[in-house]
């Protein structure tokens, strides 16, 4: 259970995974009360949390897959990118939060790149975006979110993934600005 409109994992925690009607009702009420938004239900997919940055307008390129991992997490508990995991430094140290290049088989990397480009185009995205996936042990990828305006600060995942691909921060910002200035939305004549 999560908010339909809030970002940054607002309202998401281990309690977001519900298994019965009573917990579902409690969680919907919690989401509505704390985020002032509608709650939505999604199937929880167990697996690795992988982010793929995408850049471009007509020609689209992907950045290396980036992983969100908790190295000290109890193995019996599911991986949840909760608001505490994203924003609480003490909690991040406790669970050993690490982000960095995802070590994936080449076949899975290629699959994520192709899938990300297809989704980016299908959604009519431009400039840049980050697609968030869960990747199962079998290499199946499930899209969690298409983020059309991810954090691009120098120390954030998008910029770090670009740096890993050999794109230094000033060059990244310049490329994103060029995409924005060259973007020409398609016109719908009705």
Protein Blocks (a to p, Z undefined) as FASTA:
>chain_A
ZZfkbghhioiafklpccbfklmmmmmmmmmmmnopacddddddeddddddddedjkbcc
dddddddddfkbcfkbccdddfklmmmmklmmmnopacddddddfklmmmmmmmmmmmmm
mnopghiacddddddfkopacdfbdcfbbcfbfkbmklmmmmmnopafklmmmmmmmmmm
mpccddddZZ
